[in-house]
Amino acid sequence: MAIRRLSYRLDEEPVTGAVRLIPVPASAPPSTMSMHPDGTEREDQRQLREWAELAIGAGHTRGRGHSGDGPGLSYSRLPDGGSLLCATGIDAGVTAYYLTEADTTARFAEEWPITWGEAGADQEPTRAPRGGPAALDHDGLGHDGLGHDGLGHDGLGHADLVAFARAHEPRVAPFLADVRRLFDDPAGRQLVVAEERPGTVARWIALACASLPAAYVPSLTFTTGAADPGRAPQHIVGIGPDADFDRGDPTVLDHLYRVHDGLGGPGSPPRADVWATWTARLWLAGEPLPRAGAADGDPFAAGPLVPHLLRAGLLTGRELTGLDGDALRAAVDTLVASVTDGGTDHARLLAVCRDLYAHDPAAAAPLALALARHRLGAVRPAELPGELGAVCAELPLSADAVRVLRGEYGGDAEKALRRALRDPVDTWAEPLRLALAVGADDGRGLGEAVDRLARALRDPTGVDREPAVRVLDDVGSEPLTRRVLRRLADATHSRRLDLLVELADSPYGDWLRRNLDEASPLPLRLAEAAARWRAGGGGLRGMELFAKLTEVLPRRRVTDAETLRQLWWLVWGSSCPAPGELSWVAHTCTVRLLVGAGYGMRMTGLLAAPDGVDRELVGFAADLLHEKQLSRGHRATAELLVLAQDLADGRKALLQGLRRFEALCVDAGTLDVTVRRGVFRLVARALAHADADQLARPPAFGLLVAAGPELLDPYRAFMLDEDRRSRLERELPLRPAEVAAYYYVWRRRERRGISHDWQRVAAELLDEILGPVTVRLDDRQLSDVADVMAKRQGGLDRVREWNAWRNSFRAR
């Protein structure tokens, strides 16, 4: 290794007044690692002196900044690959150490006290060889920051830097962030540190060196005092209050330099950096820093800081989410590795894991799983089931992680339960309890146990009910009981509903009621309610029981076919409601729902003997038409009701509808009297409101003249209605064609096929409606009526007949 020690003094040239370095003979004893000058300044020595002048800021007027008026230290890289360390004393003496590149990195920490951190923050650094830079105090660096009060082995250690960081807390993280950027960007801006004394700058540099990875320390160049920072070649440039530097110029602060101002100036805007923030946090907490960079080769990775921050309680999960993808994964991997470290505070680690899970569940998953495995790995086998349940409940584990853990630690309990299911029911309690404790509730064993317990509770003989209830009570697991109840309610065909009623009626009905609530399956609640309300000789039956059971339903209404089938079976079984209950059931459930549930054929009694024909019955008939198994007669009856209502409401064309009506009357056969009267009344209303011209055409005319009282009586009533008569008396004189048509329909006829009832009704309508109208017709109107008759009804013979009737009516 080559280290040359050179001594100079700062002096002014007589002519120019410039401050220059003047070589002085070395007076110190020879060093085994130094080459002393021989008194003459050779070419290489002259080059070193020029470099030293540039490094310490000589070559200009003294008295500016720190240079020349106080102790200082500088470290610079030289063009030839070496390094130059210069110490300036208060007596203007300068000691320069020239270090060759080949040996600088290997021996730098040993030769230079500022890199004391290389020896470890908890250890005293190795004393440098005699004559090395550690002896700077002998070269005039006194109490002003660079002797035993400054950079010597006895004066600056980890505790001193911690105290210094705490005294300058707001500035530590921004300073370290800019130090790091010197290595991220080789062309990065220089750091200018403004302080009252060079010793304070030296401490900032010492803090930077102690924070950097060891391999980077020899690359950091600096000077503790520069009179003209613009000429300084180092990374970090210290200045004093009188330096030739504008500390308030925005261009200087934002674009030319990174300024850290300890003299009250604004300084450059701070930059965010995770490594710098976390490193500063460790300094402020007095915690040692890691000695190596990340495993992936990034020396400034935040991952290696994580265990130290965790140990000091300085880390939160939310801060981790501020890292990018690779950095976050590396940090979590570091935490995962620390789980098995004996010095790790697992309570703090769990808090970080929960915080991280709250903000990024995927990132927290490996850490949560590692914590769970570490905790379960320390549990005795007998305690494993309970501990696994506790771990799954307490740690922020995803569903996938829980399945993984249950697969790793719950397999034995699952197998034990499946073996136990071969034994009688009353031996299952303990295996069930263990399987539930380890969370094996999604395995085949527990599923089979649920099926077996449900079958036991439905046991027709009742033998297995008692042990099944006792096992469920012994296990005391609400989730298990709910699963069994849900299984009981599955496939609720008629036989199983009866078995549920039997269970509710049995001595274990109290157990069933105790475990039922609003969230329980509806079939179970209906079966229990039916058993309770049917009990005893005075219990509810039929429509009353059906109405009572609907109180169990949501909104107390039957809204789906499956529920209707369950209610029907619980109330009527395979039979039908009483005839008097059919209308109530249809109104309560709607015929459409009854048809969907398969009870359409049981509702045909609505058509066989209704209380009356109204719109509700017609609606029932329309819904009943959806029943595919209706007989021809029932379907025709239902269609007759719907068609008659459509004709009465004018929704169906009269002539077309009457043709279909006649065909349906044939298909329906003998109709119930109430139905027949209701249907013909609706058709009569349609005929009464039809135009007279339509009545004169088949099939309307043929239906009227052959009809009996069930059609003609309501037809007469509708026509003679006071409002109807008034309207006709008012409008018919203006409608000669309609007068002619009414006369054609109502005129006297005596031939085969014309009923006596029609002759009676037609004669009355002719006299009561058309007679008064003819009296009011004038000659022109009479002529118009005669013209229509002559053209449409057989010529002059029909006109003569009309005139004869009109004259006879007037003569009455």
ZAMARGU-4260 file (C-alpha; in steps of 0.2 Angstrom, whole numbers, plus 5000, padded with zeros to 4 digits):
<rodrens>
0) 5000/5000/5000 | 5006/5018/4996 | 5002/5032/5007 | 5012/5048/5006 | 5011/5061/5019
5) 5015/5079/5014 | 5015/5094/5025 | 5012/5112/5019 | 5008/5129/5026 | 4996/5141/5019
10) 5004/5158/5015 | 5002/5173/5004 | 5013/5176/4989 | 5021/5193/4991 | 5017/5200/4974
15) 4999/5193/4970 | 4993/5190/4988 | 4986/5174/4983 | 4985/5160/4996 | 4996/5145/4991
20) 5003/5130/4999 | 5021/5130/5004 | 5029/5113/5007 | 5038/5111/5023 | 5050/5097/5028
25) 5042/5083/5038 | 5047/5083/5056 | 5037/5068/5062 | 5045/5051/5064 | 5045/5040/5049
30) 5030/5030/5046 | 5031/5012/5040 | 5017/5016/5028 | 5023/5033/5022 | 5036/5040/5011
35) 5043/5057/5017 | 5048/5070/5005 | 5067/5073/5003 | 5066/5092/5005 | 5065/5096/4986
40) 5048/5097/4977 | 5049/5085/4963 | 5036/5085/4948 | 5025/5073/4956 | 5025/5082/4972
45) 5021/5098/4963 | 5006/5090/4955 | 5000/5084/4972 | 5002/5101/4979 | 4991/5108/4966
50) 4978/5095/4969 | 4979/5099/4987 | 4976/5118/4984 | 4961/5114/4974 | 4954/5101/4987
55) 4956/5113/5002 | 4951/5129/4992 | 4968/5138/4992 | 4973/5150/4978 | 4962/5164/4983
60) 4960/5177/4997 | 4960/5170/5015 | 4946/5174/5027 | 4931/5168/5017 | 4921/5154/5023
65) 4929/5141/5033 | 4945/5139/5022 | 4960/5146/5030 | 4953/5153/5046 | 4949/5137/5056
70) 4952/5118/5056 | 4945/5109/5041 | 4946/5092/5032 | 4943/5087/5014 | 4943/5071/5004
75) 4945/5071/4985 | 4947/5059/4971 | 4962/5062/4960 | 4963/5061/4941 | 4976/5047/4943
80) 4964/5036/4952 | 4971/5040/4969 | 4963/5049/4984 | 4969/5064/4993 | 4964/5068/5012
85) 4969/5085/5018 | 4968/5091/5036 | 4970/5110/5039 | 4974/5116/5056 | 4970/5132/5065
90) 4988/5137/5063 | 4987/5137/5044 | 4997/5120/5043 | 4991/5107/5031 | 4994/5089/5031
95) 4990/5079/5015 | 4988/5061/5013 | 4990/5054/4996 | 4982/5036/4994 | 4984/5025/4979
100) 4969/5018/4971 | 4974/5000/4973 | 4974/5000/4992 | 4962/5014/4996 | 4946/5003/4997
105) 4955/4989/5007 | 4963/5000/5020 | 4953/5016/5020 | 4943/5012/5036 | 4958/5008/5045
110) 4967/5024/5039 | 4953/5036/5041 | 4943/5040/5057 | 4927/5046/5049 | 4924/5029/5043
115) 4924/5022/5060 | 4907/5014/5057 | 4916/5001/5046 | 4922/4993/5063 | 4904/4991/5069
120) 4893/5004/5078 | 4894/4994/5094 | 4913/4993/5094 | 4927/5005/5096 | 4936/5007/5079
125) 4953/4999/5077 | 4966/5012/5080 | 4975/5018/5065 | 4994/5015/5063 | 5005/5028/5069
130) 5007/5042/5057 | 4990/5039/5049 | 4976/5051/5048 | 4969/5046/5065 | 4983/5057/5072
135) 4976/5072/5065 | 4975/5080/5082 | 4994/5081/5082 | 4994/5091/5066 | 4984/5105/5074
140) 4966/5100/5074 | 4961/5106/5091 | 4945/5107/5102 | 4935/5116/5088 | 4927/5100/5082
145) 4941/5089/5075 | 4952/5083/5090 | 4946/5073/5104 | 4930/5083/5103 | 4928/5079/5085
150) 4935/5065/5074 | 4948/5056/5084 | 4944/5039/5091 | 4941/5045/5109 | 4929/5060/5103
155) 4917/5053/5090 | 4907/5037/5092 | 4890/5030/5088 | 4883/5039/5103 | 4890/5056/5097
160) 4882/5053/5080 | 4866/5048/5088 | 4866/5064/5099 | 4870/5075/5084 | 4856/5067/5073
165) 4844/5070/5087 | 4850/5088/5088 | 4846/5091/5070 | 4832/5079/5068 | 4822/5088/5054
170) 4837/5089/5043 | 4843/5071/5044 | 4832/5062/5032 | 4833/5075/5018 | 4852/5076/5020
175) 4853/5057/5018 | 4841/5057/5004 | 4853/5068/4994 | 4868/5058/4999 | 4860/5043/4992
180) 4856/5052/4976 | 4875/5056/4973 | 4876/5037/4970 | 4860/5035/4960 | 4865/5048/4948
185) 4884/5051/4945 | 4880/5068/4938 | 4869/5072/4953 | 4870/5090/4961 | 4883/5093/4974
190) 4878/5095/4992 | 4881/5112/5000 | 4881/5111/5019 | 4880/5128/5028 | 4886/5129/5046
195) 4894/5140/5058 | 4909/5129/5061 | 4918/5116/5050 | 4917/5103/5064 | 4898/5103/5062
200) 4900/5100/5044 | 4912/5086/5048 | 4899/5078/5059 | 4886/5078/5044 | 4900/5070/5034
205) 4903/5057/5048 | 4884/5054/5049 | 4884/5051/5030 | 4899/5039/5030 | 4892/5029/5045
210) 4875/5028/5035 | 4882/5022/5018 | 4886/5004/5014 | 4904/5002/5018 | 4909/4999/5000
215) 4903/5017/4995 | 4912/5026/5009 | 4928/5028/4999 | 4919/5036/4985 | 4911/5050/4995
220) 4921/5066/4993 | 4919/5081/5003 | 4927/5097/5011 | 4922/5104/5028 | 4925/5122/5022
225) 4926/5130/5005 | 4928/5149/5002 | 4922/5147/4984 | 4910/5132/4983 | 4908/5134/4964
230) 4927/5129/4962 | 4925/5114/4975 | 4926/5097/4966 | 4919/5087/4980 | 4902/5079/4982
235) 4898/5087/4999 | 4904/5105/5001 | 4904/5114/5018 | 4903/5133/5019 | 4902/5146/5033
240) 4892/5162/5035 | 4905/5172/5024 | 4906/5160/5009 | 4905/5167/4992 | 4888/5158/4989
245) 4870/5165/4988 | 4860/5154/4999 | 4844/5162/4995 | 4844/5161/4976 | 4830/5150/4970
250) 4840/5144/4955 | 4854/5139/4966 | 4843/5130/4978 | 4832/5122/4965 | 4843/5118/4950
255) 4862/5120/4954 | 4865/5113/4971 | 4856/5104/4985 | 4858/5116/4999 | 4856/5110/5018
260) 4856/5126/5027 | 4860/5127/5046 | 4862/5146/5046 | 4843/5150/5045 | 4842/5150/5026
265) 4828/5141/5017 | 4838/5127/5009 | 4833/5116/4995 | 4816/5108/4995 | 4817/5091/5004
270) 4815/5075/4993 | 4807/5059/4999 | 4817/5043/5000 | 4812/5027/5010 | 4830/5022/5013
275) 4834/5039/5020 | 4819/5041/5030 | 4821/5024/5038 | 4839/5026/5041 | 4836/5043/5049
280) 4823/5035/5060 | 4836/5022/5066 | 4849/5036/5070 | 4836/5045/5080 | 4831/5030/5090
285) 4849/5026/5093 | 4848/5009/5084 | 4863/5001/5074 | 4862/5001/5056 | 4864/4985/5045
290) 4881/4983/5038 | 4877/4976/5021 | 4865/4980/5007 | 4850/4970/5000 | 4853/4953/4994
295) 4847/4958/4976 | 4862/4969/4975 | 4854/4986/4979 | 4864/4994/4992 | 4851/5006/4997
300) 4837/4994/4997 | 4825/4997/5012 | 4823/4978/5016 | 4838/4976/5027 | 4832/4990/5038
305) 4816/4982/5041 | 4821/4970/5056 | 4830/4985/5064 | 4815/4996/5063 | 4804/4982/5069
310) 4815/4978/5084 | 4814/4996/5089 | 4796/4998/5086 | 4798/5010/5072 | 4789/5001/5058
315) 4770/5001/5053 | 4762/4990/5039 | 4755/5005/5030 | 4773/5012/5028 | 4778/4996/5019
320) 4764/4998/5006 | 4773/5014/5000 | 4787/5003/4993 | 4786/4997/4975 | 4782/4979/4970
325) 4800/4971/4971 | 4805/4982/4986 | 4789/4977/4995 | 4791/4959/4992 | 4809/4960/4998
330) 4804/4969/5014 | 4791/4956/5017 | 4803/4942/5014 | 4815/4950/5027 | 4800/4950/5040
335) 4796/4932/5036 | 4814/4927/5039 | 4814/4937/5055 | 4799/4926/5062 | 4811/4912/5067
340) 4824/4925/5075 | 4824/4922/5093 | 4826/4941/5096 | 4811/4946/5086 | 4796/4954/5096
345) 4782/4944/5088 | 4769/4955/5096 | 4776/4970/5086 | 4778/4959/5070 | 4759/4954/5072
350) 4754/4972/5073 | 4764/4976/5057 | 4756/4961/5049 | 4738/4967/5053 | 4742/4984/5048
355) 4749/4978/5031 | 4734/4967/5029 | 4722/4981/5031 | 4730/4990/5016 | 4737/4976/5006
360) 4730/4959/5010 | 4740/4950/4996 | 4757/4957/5002 | 4753/4952/5020 | 4749/4934/5016
365) 4766/4927/5017 | 4770/4935/5034 | 4753/4930/5041 | 4756/4912/5036 | 4774/4912/5043
370) 4768/4919/5059 | 4754/4905/5060 | 4766/4891/5056 | 4779/4898/5069 | 4766/4898/5082
375) 4758/4881/5078 | 4776/4873/5077 | 4779/4877/5095 | 4762/4869/5101 | 4761/4851/5108
380) 4750/4839/5098 | 4737/4838/5111 | 4735/4857/5111 | 4736/4859/5092 | 4717/4858/5088
385) 4713/4873/5100 | 4728/4883/5095 | 4724/4881/5076 | 4707/4888/5079 | 4714/4902/5089
390) 4727/4906/5076 | 4715/4906/5062 | 4704/4918/5072 | 4718/4930/5078 | 4729/4931/5063
395) 4724/4941/5047 | 4724/4925/5036 | 4715/4924/5019 | 4703/4910/5015 | 4717/4901/5005
400) 4729/4903/5019 | 4717/4895/5032 | 4714/4881/5020 | 4733/4878/5018 | 4735/4878/5037
405) 4720/4867/5040 | 4727/4855/5027 | 4744/4855/5036 | 4738/4854/5054 | 4720/4847/5053
410) 4722/4832/5043 | 4723/4820/5058 | 4707/4827/5066 | 4698/4824/5049 | 4704/4806/5048
415) 4699/4803/5066 | 4682/4809/5064 | 4679/4798/5048 | 4685/4783/5058 | 4673/4788/5073
420) 4658/4789/5061 | 4659/4770/5060 | 4654/4769/5078 | 4637/4773/5086 | 4631/4791/5086
425) 4634/4794/5105 | 4653/4792/5102 | 4655/4806/5090 | 4655/4821/5102 | 4674/4822/5105
430) 4680/4818/5087 | 4667/4832/5081 | 4674/4844/5094 | 4692/4841/5088 | 4688/4843/5070
435) 4678/4859/5072 | 4693/4866/5083 | 4706/4863/5070 | 4694/4871/5057 | 4691/4855/5047
440) 4673/4860/5043 | 4675/4859/5025 | 4681/4841/5024 | 4672/4825/5020 | 4671/4819/5037
445) 4661/4833/5044 | 4650/4833/5029 | 4646/4815/5032 | 4643/4818/5051 | 4630/4832/5046
450) 4621/4820/5035 | 4621/4806/5048 | 4615/4817/5062 | 4601/4824/5051 | 4596/4806/5046
455) 4596/4802/5065 | 4585/4816/5069 | 4572/4811/5055 | 4573/4793/5061 | 4555/4786/5060
460) 4558/4774/5074 | 4564/4788/5085 | 4578/4777/5092 | 4593/4788/5085 | 4585/4805/5090
465) 4591/4805/5108 | 4609/4802/5105 | 4610/4814/5090 | 4602/4828/5101 | 4614/4824/5115
470) 4629/4824/5104 | 4624/4841/5097 | 4622/4848/5114 | 4638/4841/5120 | 4648/4848/5106
475) 4639/4865/5108 | 4644/4872/5091 | 4631/4884/5084 | 4638/4882/5066 | 4637/4863/5067
480) 4619/4864/5074 | 4614/4876/5060 | 4622/4865/5047 | 4612/4850/5053 | 4596/4860/5053
485) 4599/4865/5035 | 4602/4847/5031 | 4586/4843/5039 | 4576/4855/5028 | 4584/4849/5012
490) 4573/4839/5000 | 4557/4843/5009 | 4545/4830/5000 | 4530/4825/5009 | 4537/4811/5019
495) 4551/4821/5026 | 4539/4835/5031 | 4529/4822/5041 | 4546/4816/5049 | 4550/4834/5054
500) 4532/4836/5061 | 4535/4820/5071 | 4552/4827/5077 | 4543/4843/5083 | 4530/4832/5092
505) 4542/4821/5100 | 4551/4824/5117 | 4565/4833/5107 | 4554/4846/5100 | 4560/4858/5114
510) 4578/4856/5107 | 4571/4860/5090 | 4562/4875/5095 | 4577/4881/5106 | 4588/4881/5090
515) 4576/4889/5078 | 4576/4907/5074 | 4571/4919/5060 | 4586/4913/5050 | 4582/4895/5051
520) 4576/4885/5036 | 4557/4889/5032 | 4552/4871/5031 | 4558/4867/5048 | 4549/4882/5055
525) 4533/4878/5046 | 4534/4860/5052 | 4537/4865/5070 | 4522/4878/5069 | 4511/4865/5061
530) 4515/4852/5075 | 4512/4866/5089 | 4495/4873/5081 | 4488/4856/5076 | 4491/4848/5094
535) 4476/4842/5103 | 4459/4838/5098 | 4455/4857/5098 | 4469/4861/5086 | 4468/4871/5070
540) 4463/4862/5054 | 4460/4867/5036 | 4458/4885/5031 | 4461/4891/5049 | 4478/4881/5050
545) 4483/4887/5033 | 4480/4905/5038 | 4489/4903/5054 | 4504/4895/5045 | 4506/4910/5033
550) 4510/4921/5048 | 4527/4911/5048 | 4531/4917/5030 | 4540/4933/5025 | 4527/4947/5023
555) 4514/4933/5028 | 4511/4929/5010 | 4513/4913/4999 | 4524/4919/4985 | 4532/4903/4978
560) 4526/4886/4972 | 4538/4876/4984 | 4532/4885/4999 | 4514/4882/4994 | 4517/4864/4992
565) 4524/4863/5009 | 4509/4872/5017 | 4497/4862/5007 | 4504/4845/5013 | 4505/4851/5031
570) 4486/4857/5031 | 4477/4845/5018 | 4490/4832/5014 | 4485/4823/4998 | 4467/4828/4999
575) 4458/4845/4994 | 4451/4859/5003 | 4432/4859/5007 | 4422/4867/4993 | 4418/4882/5004
580) 4437/4885/5006 | 4442/4884/4988 | 4438/4902/4984 | 4447/4908/5000 | 4463/4897/4995
585) 4462/4904/4977 | 4461/4922/4983 | 4475/4920/4996 | 4487/4911/4984 | 4481/4915/4967
590) 4476/4902/4955 | 4491/4905/4944 | 4502/4900/4959 | 4491/4885/4963 | 4493/4879/4945
595) 4512/4881/4946 | 4512/4871/4962 | 4502/4857/4953 | 4486/4860/4962 | 4476/4866/4947
600) 4465/4851/4945 | 4460/4852/4963 | 4454/4870/4960 | 4441/4865/4946 | 4428/4865/4960
605) 4428/4884/4958 | 4420/4881/4941 | 4408/4867/4946 | 4398/4877/4959 | 4403/4895/4961
610) 4394/4907/4972 | 4392/4919/4957 | 4400/4924/4941 | 4411/4940/4943 | 4427/4947/4938
615) 4437/4937/4951 | 4429/4921/4945 | 4434/4925/4927 | 4452/4929/4933 | 4452/4912/4942
620) 4446/4904/4926 | 4459/4913/4915 | 4473/4907/4927 | 4466/4889/4927 | 4468/4888/4908
625) 4487/4886/4912 | 4484/4869/4919 | 4488/4857/4905 | 4478/4842/4912 | 4461/4851/4912
630) 4447/4840/4905 | 4439/4846/4889 | 4423/4851/4899 | 4432/4861/4912 | 4443/4870/4899
635) 4428/4874/4889 | 4419/4881/4904 | 4434/4891/4909 | 4436/4898/4891 | 4417/4902/4891
640) 4419/4913/4907 | 4434/4922/4899 | 4426/4924/4882 | 4410/4931/4889 | 4419/4944/4900
645) 4429/4949/4884 | 4413/4951/4874 | 4405/4961/4888 | 4420/4972/4889 | 4421/4975/4871
650) 4438/4967/4870 | 4432/4953/4857 | 4423/4956/4841 | 4405/4952/4843 | 4401/4941/4828
655) 4418/4931/4829 | 4416/4929/4848 | 4398/4922/4847 | 4404/4909/4834 | 4417/4903/4847
660) 4404/4905/4861 | 4392/4893/4852 | 4406/4880/4850 | 4412/4881/4868 | 4394/4879/4874
665) 4394/4862/4865 | 4411/4857/4872 | 4406/4862/4890 | 4391/4851/4890 | 4379/4854/4905
670) 4384/4870/4914 | 4381/4873/4932 | 4366/4885/4934 | 4375/4899/4941 | 4389/4898/4928
675) 4376/4897/4914 | 4366/4912/4920 | 4382/4922/4923 | 4389/4918/4906 | 4373/4922/4897
680) 4371/4938/4907 | 4388/4944/4901 | 4384/4939/4883 | 4367/4948/4884 | 4376/4964/4890
685) 4387/4963/4874 | 4372/4961/4863 | 4363/4975/4871 | 4378/4987/4868 | 4381/4981/4850
690) 4375/4990/4835 | 4358/4985/4828 | 4366/4981/4811 | 4377/4967/4820 | 4361/4960/4829
695) 4353/4958/4812 | 4367/4946/4806 | 4371/4928/4810 | 4376/4922/4822 | 4369/4936/4834
700) 4352/4935/4826 | 4351/4917/4827 | 4356/4916/4845 | 4343/4929/4850 | 4328/4922/4841
705) 4331/4905/4848 | 4337/4910/4866 | 4328/4906/4882 | 4326/4917/4898 | 4344/4915/4904
710) 4349/4926/4889 | 4334/4936/4884 | 4329/4942/4902 | 4345/4951/4905 | 4345/4957/4887
715) 4328/4965/4889 | 4334/4972/4906 | 4349/4980/4898 | 4339/4987/4883 | 4325/4994/4894
720) 4338/5002/4906 | 4332/5020/4909 | 4349/5027/4903 | 4349/5016/4888 | 4332/5020/4882
725) 4335/5039/4884 | 4350/5038/4874 | 4341/5028/4860 | 4326/5040/4860 | 4339/5054/4858
730) 4350/5046/4844 | 4339/5035/4834 | 4330/5049/4824 | 4346/5054/4817 | 4351/5036/4812
735) 4338/5029/4799 | 4349/5014/4796 | 4349/5009/4814 | 4330/5012/4815 | 4327/5000/4801
740) 4339/4987/4808 | 4330/4987/4825 | 4314/4985/4817 | 4320/4970/4807 | 4327/4962/4823
745) 4312/4965/4833 | 4297/4963/4821 | 4285/4950/4824 | 4289/4933/4817 | 4280/4916/4818
750) 4290/4902/4811 | 4299/4887/4817 | 4315/4890/4828 | 4309/4906/4835 | 4306/4904/4854
755) 4291/4911/4862 | 4302/4920/4874 | 4310/4930/4860 | 4293/4934/4853 | 4288/4941/4869
760) 4304/4951/4872 | 4305/4957/4854 | 4287/4963/4854 | 4290/4973/4871 | 4306/4981/4864
765) 4297/4986/4848 | 4284/4994/4857 | 4294/5002/4872 | 4309/5008/4862 | 4306/5009/4844
770) 4287/5014/4845 | 4290/5031/4854 | 4304/5035/4842 | 4294/5033/4826 | 4281/5045/4833
775) 4295/5058/4833 | 4301/5055/4815 | 4297/5069/4803 | 4293/5065/4784 | 4311/5066/4779
780) 4317/5054/4792 | 4303/5042/4788 | 4307/5043/4770 | 4326/5039/4774 | 4320/5024/4785
785) 4309/5018/4770 | 4324/5019/4758 | 4335/5009/4769 | 4322/4995/4771 | 4318/4995/4752
790) 4337/4993/4748 | 4342/4981/4762 | 4327/4971/4768 | 4317/4965/4753 | 4309/4980/4745
795) 4292/4988/4745 | 4284/4974/4755 | 4295/4977/4770 | 4291/4996/4768 | 4272/4992/4768
800) 4274/4981/4783 | 4284/4995/4792 | 4270/5008/4788 | 4257/4996/4794 | 4265/4993/4811
805) 4269/5012/4813 | 4251/5016/4809 | 4244/5003/4821 | 4256/5009/4835 | 4250/5027/4833
810) 4232/5022/4833 | 4234/5014/4851
</rodrens>
